[in-house]
Amino acid sequence: MAELLHTALFGLPPARVGKVREVYDLGDEVLIVATDRISAFDCVMANGIPDKGSILNQMSAFWFEKFADICPNHILSVDDAEVQKRCKQPQPELAGRSTIAKKAEPLAIECVARGNISGSLFKEYRKSGGGVHDLNLPDGLMDSSKLAEPIFTPATKATTGHDENISFKQAADIVGKETAEYVMQKTLEIFQAASNYAATKGLILADTKFEFGTTPDGILWIDEALTPDSSRFWDASLYEPGHAQPSYDKQFVRDYLETLTWDKQPPGPVLPNEIVEKTRAKYVEAYERLTGKSFGQ
């Protein structure tokens, strides 16, 4: 079952189903399954990208392990044998795409770090004439301009529609000042370390979003880590500020959807094979360049 569309696992309670991930409650732990589903414009497409879930799961595991000394995270195991022990019968479709994790209560904000101004923040910056979310950004920034130093731009978690960028003060009002300061510090520390590492691979980490969750033992870094779904990675050799950059993400999907008469409301359309194959190739390339491993090995 390549795409794992709303998988039911024998002997386990129904999953909590997100756009991409399915989370099974194991009591003291959770089983997180990354599916091959792909979303754009807040809609899940009718078909997925083969191996996407495995790529996201294994890339996240790589980063969580690499930066475990910066921030504790939720991973207990990504070993397929350990995953199978939690299942009541063999579930071979879970191989490579599953994580056993500590339970945590997600914070009600997204933690976003940016080294370049792009996407939604650049749109707000241009519309506001520069003053946006108390960030004190300089005048004259272009689309994709490198910032003097990385910035923390938290966002709300929308149950419908798009997340919205908010100020640090608004984030502190939501989660508390002490918690907001802690996750801001960790977000920027991880981002800087990841940016430095990506640079050695000829890539720019323009921005990324993290999630954190509370546990009885403190705050953990949870969900996914520095994947093409949560981050903008650009090829440094192609970088040219002044316009949007080619990204290692679902750009092919978005570009294709913009050519349709689809109203950007569910259900998402079927993606043609060419778009699926190009998107898969981008995810595989990002994985291989960043981890130094061949996908599937």
KOLZA-290222 format. One line per 8 residues: number of its first residue (from 0); for each residue x negated, y negated, z of C-alpha. Coordinates in Angstrom, 2 decimals. Each point is the difference from the previous one (the first is absolute). Layout:
N
NUM) X,Y,Z | ...
! end
This chain:
297
0) 0.00,0.00,0.00 | -2.24,-2.77,-1.30 | 1.98,-3.05,1.04 | 1.45,1.14,3.32 | 3.26,-1.88,-0.37 | 1.65,0.14,3.42 | -1.57,3.30,0.98 | 1.68,2.13,2.64
8) -2.48,2.07,1.99 | 1.29,3.24,1.47 | 0.30,-0.13,3.78 | -0.73,-3.72,0.31 | 2.50,-2.81,0.62 | 0.95,-2.20,-2.97 | -2.71,-2.43,-1.01 | 0.10,-3.74,0.34
16) -0.28,-0.91,-3.68 | -1.81,-3.09,-1.24 | -0.74,-1.16,-3.52 | -3.09,2.21,-0.17 | -0.42,1.85,3.30 | 2.09,2.49,1.92 | -0.54,0.26,3.75 | 0.93,3.11,1.99
24) 0.33,-0.14,3.78 | -2.04,2.81,1.59 | 0.64,-1.03,3.59 | -3.27,-1.47,1.26 | -1.28,-0.44,-3.58 | 1.30,-0.88,-3.44 | -0.63,1.60,-3.37 | -0.39,-2.65,-2.72
32) 0.40,1.17,-3.59 | -1.09,-2.34,-2.80 | 2.17,0.69,-3.04 | -0.63,-0.79,-3.65 | 2.82,-2.53,-0.05 | -0.82,-3.48,-1.24 | 1.91,-3.21,0.61 | -0.04,-3.38,-1.66
40) 2.15,-3.06,0.66 | 1.19,1.83,3.14 | 1.52,2.83,-2.03 | -1.18,3.61,-0.22 | -0.48,1.16,-3.56 | 1.88,3.05,-1.31 | -3.25,1.93,-0.47 | -3.30,-0.12,1.84
48) -3.72,0.00,-0.71 | -1.54,3.50,0.24 | -2.51,0.33,2.86 | 0.68,-3.53,1.25 | 0.94,1.24,3.47 | -3.17,2.05,0.32 | -2.11,-2.94,-1.10 | 1.62,-2.36,2.51
56) -0.26,2.52,2.83 | -3.64,0.88,-0.64 | -1.06,-3.60,-0.59 | 1.65,-1.07,3.25 | -1.75,2.82,1.86 | -3.32,-1.19,-1.45 | 0.48,-3.57,1.26 | 1.45,0.97,3.39
64) -3.05,2.17,0.66 | -2.44,-2.59,-1.35 | 1.26,-2.79,2.25 | 1.03,1.99,3.07 | -2.63,-1.89,1.98 | 1.69,-3.32,-0.82 | 3.54,0.98,0.97 | 1.55,3.20,1.36
72) 2.47,1.57,-2.41 | 2.83,2.50,0.00 | -1.59,2.91,-1.86 | -0.22,3.37,1.75 | -0.67,2.16,-3.07 | 0.27,0.08,-3.78 | -1.08,3.64,-0.15 | 2.43,2.08,-2.06
80) -0.34,2.97,2.36 | 0.99,-2.18,2.95 | 2.98,-1.33,-1.95 | 1.18,3.52,-0.80 | -0.15,0.92,3.69 | 2.72,-2.60,0.64 | 2.31,1.55,-2.62 | 2.33,2.94,0.60
88) -0.83,1.52,-3.37 | -2.64,-0.64,-2.71 | 0.38,-3.43,-1.61 | -2.71,-0.03,-2.70 | 1.36,-3.22,-1.50 | -1.29,-1.89,3.05 | -3.65,0.71,-0.83 | -2.16,-3.11,-0.31
96) 2.82,-2.44,0.67 | 0.72,0.48,3.70 | -1.22,-1.52,3.25 | 0.67,1.04,3.58 | 0.04,-3.21,2.00 | 0.57,-1.38,3.45 | 3.40,-1.49,0.64 | 0.07,-3.78,0.11
104) 2.64,-2.70,-0.01 | -0.76,-2.20,-3.02 | -0.32,-3.72,0.64 | 2.68,-2.12,-1.64 | -2.54,-1.84,-2.18 | -2.26,0.86,-2.92 | -3.62,-1.00,0.57 | -1.46,-1.42,-3.22
112) -3.57,-1.12,-0.61 | -1.06,-1.94,-3.09 | -3.41,-0.80,-1.38 | 1.49,-1.49,-3.16 | 3.24,-1.88,-0.52 | 2.35,1.90,-2.26 | 3.52,1.36,-0.27 | 2.69,-1.36,2.29
120) -2.33,-2.28,1.98 | -1.29,-1.73,-3.13 | 3.59,-0.58,-1.16 | 0.82,-1.59,3.35 | -3.23,-2.04,-0.03 | 0.74,-1.39,-3.47 | 3.63,-0.74,0.86 | -0.86,-1.74,3.29
128) -2.90,-2.01,-1.35 | -2.46,1.74,2.30 | 1.52,-0.11,3.49 | 1.27,3.50,0.74 | 0.46,1.89,3.29 | -2.42,-2.23,1.97 | -2.94,1.48,-1.92 | -1.68,-3.32,-0.87
136) -0.96,1.24,-3.45 | -2.08,-2.40,-2.09 | 1.35,-1.80,-3.05 | -0.76,1.19,-3.50 | 0.16,3.77,0.45 | 0.78,1.96,-3.15 | 1.70,3.36,-0.32 | -2.46,2.62,1.34
144) -2.43,-2.58,1.43 | -2.36,1.36,2.64 | 0.67,-1.50,3.41 | -2.75,-1.47,2.16 | 0.66,2.77,2.51 | 2.63,2.72,0.34 | 3.33,-1.10,1.46 | 2.74,1.77,1.92
152) 3.46,-0.42,-1.53 | 2.58,2.08,1.86 | 3.33,0.86,-1.56 | 3.42,1.10,1.08 | 1.25,3.52,-0.67 | 3.09,-0.37,-2.12 | 2.57,2.80,0.20 | 1.27,-1.16,-3.38
160) -1.71,-2.17,-2.59 | -3.55,-1.31,0.35 | -2.18,-0.50,3.07 | -0.56,-3.68,0.73 | -3.28,-1.69,0.95 | 0.13,-1.67,3.41 | -2.34,-2.06,2.17 | -2.09,1.40,2.83
168) 2.27,-1.81,2.47 | 3.05,1.72,-1.47 | -1.77,3.36,0.22 | -0.88,-0.70,3.63 | 3.63,-0.85,0.72 | 0.97,3.43,-1.40 | -2.60,2.29,1.61 | -1.47,-2.15,2.77
176) -3.08,-2.23,-0.06 | -2.44,2.53,1.46 | 1.06,2.72,-2.44 | -0.07,-2.41,-2.94 | -3.52,-1.13,0.88 | -1.20,3.60,0.31 | 1.41,1.19,-3.33 | -1.25,-3.14,-1.74
184) -3.51,0.69,1.29 | 0.11,3.66,-1.05 | 1.54,-0.81,-3.38 | -2.78,-2.44,-0.84 | -2.75,2.29,1.34 | 1.19,2.96,-2.07 | 0.53,-2.20,-3.04 | -3.51,-1.43,0.18
192) -1.57,3.44,0.39 | 2.06,1.39,-2.88 | -0.81,-3.01,-2.19 | -3.70,0.45,0.61 | 0.22,3.69,-0.82 | 2.15,-0.55,-3.13 | -2.57,-2.51,-1.26 | -2.62,2.77,-0.03
200) 2.29,1.87,-2.40 | 0.42,-2.99,-2.32 | 3.49,-0.78,1.29 | 1.63,-3.04,1.60 | 2.51,0.60,2.78 | 2.25,-2.99,-0.60 | 2.57,0.78,2.68 | 1.51,2.85,1.96
208) 2.72,0.65,2.53 | -0.25,2.08,3.14 | 2.48,1.33,2.49 | -0.57,0.44,3.70 | 2.08,1.82,2.58 | 0.25,0.10,3.77 | -0.58,3.12,2.09 | -0.37,0.63,3.74
216) -3.76,-0.06,-0.62 | -0.04,-3.31,-1.85 | 0.33,-1.32,-3.54 | -0.94,2.25,-2.92 | -0.64,-0.65,-3.69 | 2.68,2.08,-1.76 | 1.76,0.72,-3.31 | -2.41,-0.23,-2.97
224) -3.42,-1.55,-0.42 | -1.40,-1.99,-2.92 | 1.75,1.87,-2.81 | 1.07,-1.31,-3.42 | 3.55,-0.16,1.41 | -0.97,-2.33,2.84 | -2.95,-1.92,-1.44 | -1.24,-1.96,-2.98
232) -3.32,1.35,-1.23 | -1.58,-1.81,-2.96 | -2.95,0.94,-2.16 | -2.69,-2.55,0.92 | -1.41,0.01,-3.54 | 3.37,-1.16,-1.39 | 0.79,-2.58,2.68 | 1.03,-3.37,-1.42
240) 1.97,-2.39,2.22 | 2.80,-2.02,-1.53 | 2.42,2.84,-0.69 | 1.15,3.34,1.38 | -2.71,2.68,-0.11 | 0.26,3.58,-1.25 | 0.57,2.09,3.14 | -0.41,3.60,1.03
248) 3.66,0.44,0.79 | 3.40,0.35,-1.68 | -0.59,-2.89,-2.38 | 0.83,2.18,-3.02 | 3.36,0.81,1.58 | 0.85,-3.64,0.75 | -1.09,-1.15,-3.47 | 2.14,2.69,-1.64
256) 3.05,-0.84,2.13 | -0.26,-3.67,-0.99 | 0.60,1.04,-3.62 | 3.36,1.61,0.85 | 3.46,-1.47,0.35 | 0.27,1.81,3.38 | 1.43,-2.27,2.70 | -2.56,1.14,2.61
264) 2.69,1.63,2.10 | 0.08,3.70,0.98 | -0.18,2.49,-1.49 | -3.41,-0.52,-1.57 | -0.46,1.10,-3.63 | -1.94,2.98,-1.30 | -3.61,-0.90,-0.75 | -1.34,1.18,-3.39
272) -2.88,2.49,-0.02 | -2.51,-2.59,-1.21 | 0.69,-2.29,2.97 | -0.12,2.94,2.42 | -3.34,1.20,-1.38 | -1.61,-3.46,0.02 | 1.16,-0.65,3.56 | -1.26,3.37,1.22
280) -3.38,-0.69,-1.63 | -0.28,-3.32,1.88 | 0.74,1.66,3.35 | -2.52,2.76,-0.68 | -2.65,-2.53,-1.06 | 0.54,-2.06,3.16 | -0.31,3.11,2.15 | -3.16,1.20,-1.71
288) -1.76,-3.37,-0.07 | 0.71,-0.73,3.65 | -0.51,3.44,1.57 | -2.78,1.20,-2.30 | 1.83,3.32,-0.38 | 1.60,1.59,-3.05 | 3.74,0.26,0.50 | 1.02,3.55,0.75
296) -3.31,0.98,1.57
! end
